[in-house]
Amino acid sequence: MIREKTIRKLEFNIILERLSEYAVTPGGRERCETLRPADSVAKSGAWLQDTEDALSHLSIYGELPLGGISDIRPSLLIAKADGTLSCADFLRIAAFLRAVERLRTVSESNDKERFSAIDTRLKALEILPGFRERLERSIAGEDDLKDHASPELYRLRRQLQEAKDNVRSALDRVLTQKSDALQESFVTIREGRYVVPVRADRRQAIDGLVHDTSSTGSTLFIEPMAVVSLNNKIRELLSAEQHEIMRILRELSGIVATNAALLQNNFEYIGELDFLMAKACLATDQESTRPKLNDKGLIQLNKARHPLIPKDEVVPIDFELGQRFRTLVITGPNTGGKTVTLKTCGLLTLMAMAGLMIPSASGSEISWFRTIAVDIGDEQSIEQSLSTFSSHMKELIAITNEAGPGMLALVDELGAGTDPSEGAALAIAILDHLKTAGAHTVATTHYQELKGYAMNTPGVENACCEFDVDTLQPTYHLLIGIPGVSNALSIASRLGLDSDIVDSARSLISNEGTQFEFLVKSIETSRRKAREMEEDLLRLREETTEAKEALTLEREKWHNERVRLRAETQAKTSEMMAEASRDVEDLLAKIREKASTSGGHRLESEARGALHTLKKKYAASQAAAAEIDSELSSFQAESIEIGELYEAKTLGISGTARAVSDDGKNVVLESGSFRITVPALSLRRVQKDRHTDLRKRRLHSVRIRGATDNTADIRADVMSRASAELILLGKRVDEAWVLLDQFLDDAVLAGLTNVRIVHGKGTGALRQATQEALSRDRRVDTFRLGGEGEGGDGVTIVKLRHDKLS
């Protein structure tokens, strides 16, 4: 059994307060506040499994919908005692029933085998949809029922409203006919009856009953005789309404009493679910792990952190007990971390025994103990005439009397507060007693004699909290197997104490003591250097692992990009081929209609030649896509150089690289007045002479190219390049004329009728040059400036004529 004083001394109660902050239901908060360590190792293990199930559910599905749940237990007690519940009680019960239905919906989507602790409780919930719907139809607010709570209530309220309307009508007539006798023209209520305010000096003008007078006596509130019977009817209906309301509330209360056990069980299950999710939330916040559990007294903490010290301040420690030794003596200077180590051991043991995960690295192990006894802090009391030594001794007496197997004893500053020699002797005797009794003990001390006791006694081990003499600051690292040293002389010297005084003090220490202190310091320094080397190796190992993982991911990314780009290219090429084939077949169909003319046969031949050329281009695109597979892995997007010339073979585009996206995946190519974004991995650098050749072929007219290409190739090339718009922005007049001539040739051969030339407004020189060229061109039927919505004066709309072609 764990005493409440132990709970407070190890600050387990503060852990429970933090745990309660995550609970959202009354039942959940109660379980958090009253949580105590389990009374068996099996129960502790089961509680830890429940917490792990809740943590798994939280990480995958998030929190349970537990909002809007009130404590319905007082209402259940009233109903079971044949009491009548209020509308407010039924509102809380209805909200509770809705929450139960929400939680049952969650259970249908959970992995039932993996999250057994959560799903078992969710499936145990029983819903009452019929009763919930009845409450929602009946309860209007905290003190009122809805009209349709029962047919009788609806009928009574309809009659009541009609009676009130009749009274109003009768009183309105009085207000109209006797207005000169009224103090004010309005209707009010006195003693539950409708009345009118009558001037006291005109009392005789209205026949009726006086129910009240004003404070000055100048106004009488009279119920006219014409409405007395109507008011009586209202009173009767109100009484009947109240009886019906009470009947409905008693009926609903009876239903609650009948289902009280079911509702109570649901409340308990929801409290348990909230409690489990709170433990999961606490574990997440503290970055905790599930420890292994045993009842052999074995404790192994890896990188353990005290949960109440801020994460950015706490120093993780490695701690062990019960494997090589059952008694651990921790020495070292004050504020070095001895007490924190003691509390960390005790608090994490309590947490694990209570089914809470602990803030430590994986692989940690905690033992279940029959009891945990502590003597930490100063319990001195003036009232009880207890000194510091007496208060400590009182606690130690209780610990030694209870000592035995299954006990974890945590003692801070053992033997302090009295003569050092007697205190050291007493401390050794107490440690020996606890060891002989079979208890597991962790004690802190300053006594030199206890270091020697730990070194020479089997089953007892030294430990110290590391202190950096160079910085005069504790590092808070726990070093097991090394006794601590005071470092008093070194600290005094570094703080500026006269060297003669320090040397004199050092000479007073026995030669054996000096050698011992020197040996311990050497061991501590070696351990610190070894730990630093170990940390460096671990860091290098982590960096190597991260680099390897990054390289693997990068390799997978390039592979996936290669597959995606190949598939995308093939899909686009196939789509273009299919579309071009459809266009050619449409053209052939039209030509067949005019097959009687020789010109029709010529065009049909050219169209078939165009289709043949497109098929060859498709085959070339397929070959280019295959080339990507062999070249992609060696090409790096960061090798793109701004201003250099590149070609995207699969897209048939070449131009100057103007920009690269932040992730290096896309490049903006500029070709003439056009800019297009293409995948960086599809680009290949174009040699200077090859680029010149490409540019010449782009700028030559169709007639020049006709000298070397056959008609079908020309026609196919034109059809694939033809556009209904030419952009001349930023061009010189001589450049514009060359581009315009080529554009009109392409448009006419492609069969376009209306085209659009964008020359901009500017000074008007380019517009004038364009229109002069159009006016002389026999391929142009008409042209005009763009209208509203067409670009205005910056655009010329051209209509082409095809009858002039030869």
Beta strands, then each sheet from edge to edge (+ up, - down):
strand 1: 139-141
strand 2: 144-145
strand 3: 188-190
strand 4: 193-199
strand 5: 208-213
strand 6: 219-224
strand 7: 292-294
strand 8: 299-304
strand 9: 317-321
strand 10: 327-331
strand 11: 365-367
strand 12: 371-375
strand 13: 407-411
strand 14: 440-445
strand 15: 460-468
strand 16: 473-480
strand 17: 645-648
strand 18: 653-660
strand 19: 666-671
strand 20: 674-679
strand 21: 683-685
strand 22: 725-727
strand 23: 754-758
strand 24: 780-785
strand 25: 795-800
sheet 1: 1+ 2-
sheet 2: 3+ 4- 6+ 5-
sheet 3: 7+ 11+
sheet 4: 8+ 9-
sheet 5: 12+ 13+ 14+ 10+ 15+ 16-
sheet 6: 20+ 19- 18+ 17- 21+
sheet 7: 22+ 23+ 25- 24+
end
